[in-house]
Amino acid sequence: MKLAITVHPGAKQEKIVKNEDGSFGVWVRARAHDGQANERLIELLAKHFDVAKSRIQILKGHTARKKQIVILARP
């Protein structure tokens, strides 16, 4: 499953919101420094979708706020 994500690093509260167009907005407390926001993003998505962190990959946008994420199917 592929997802379009907009990340908001340095937020006061962490939350995940599904937009009307099917994309997601994710607010994380971690700063966008040394991949910390990306790591926290993967942790939050894993918990939200009830999957292992290892099944979530960032396809595009490693250094951007807009990212394309894939959740790999169970083997």
C-alpha positions in Angstrom: 0.0 0.0 0.0 1.4 3.4 -1.0 0.6 6.5 1.0 1.2 10.2 0.4 2.3 11.8 3.6 3.0 15.4 4.7 5.2 15.6 7.8 5.1 18.5 10.3 8.3 18.1 12.4 8.7 19.9 15.7 5.0 19.8 16.6 3.7 20.2 20.1 1.5 17.2 19.8 1.8 14.0 17.7 -1.1 13.0 15.6 -2.1 11.5 12.3 -4.9 13.0 10.2 -6.4 11.5 7.0 -7.2 14.2 4.4 -10.2 14.1 2.1 -7.9 13.3 -0.9 -6.6 10.1 0.8 -3.3 11.6 1.8 -2.2 11.8 5.5 -0.8 14.6 7.6 1.5 13.5 10.4 2.7 15.8 13.2 5.8 14.6 15.0 7.6 16.2 18.0 11.0 15.2 16.6 13.0 17.8 14.7 14.0 17.3 11.1 17.6 16.8 12.1 19.7 13.7 11.4 16.6 11.7 10.3 15.0 12.0 13.7 11.6 13.1 12.3 11.7 10.2 9.7 12.4 7.7 12.4 9.5 9.0 14.6 7.2 9.1 11.5 7.8 5.4 10.9 7.2 4.6 14.5 3.9 6.5 14.5 2.7 4.9 11.2 3.6 1.4 12.4 1.5 1.9 15.5 -1.4 3.5 13.6 -1.5 0.7 11.0 -0.5 -2.0 13.5 2.4 -3.3 11.5 6.1 -3.8 12.2 8.4 -0.8 11.7 10.5 -2.9 9.3 7.5 -3.1 6.9 7.4 0.7 6.4 9.7 2.3 3.9 10.1 5.9 2.6 10.2 5.7 -1.2 10.5 9.4 -2.0 11.1 12.6 0.0 13.7 11.5 2.6 14.7 15.2 3.1 11.3 16.8 2.2 8.1 17.3 4.1 6.1 15.6 1.4 6.9 11.9 1.3 5.7 8.8 -0.4 5.6 5.8 1.9 5.0 2.2 1.2 3.7 -0.4 3.7 4.9 -3.8 2.6 2.5 -6.8 2.6 2.9 -9.6 5.0 4.8 -12.5 3.5 
